[in-house]
Amino acid sequence: MAHKKGVGSSKNGRESHSKR
């Protein structure tokens, strides 16, 4: 999940999986 970009696994990781 948060291993997609690795930028802010706390905030970015959560938004990334919601946007992607």
C-alpha positions in Angstrom: 0.0 0.0 0.0 2.4 2.6 1.2 5.2 0.9 -0.8 4.2 2.5 -4.0 6.1 5.8 -3.9 7.6 5.7 -0.4 7.0 9.4 0.2 5.3 10.0 3.5 4.0 6.5 4.1 1.8 8.0 6.8 0.0 10.7 4.7 1.1 10.1 1.1 0.7 6.4 1.4 -2.9 6.8 2.5 -3.8 9.3 -0.2 -1.9 7.4 -2.9 -4.0 4.3 -2.5 -7.1 6.4 -2.5 -6.2 8.3 -5.6 -4.7 5.4 -7.5 
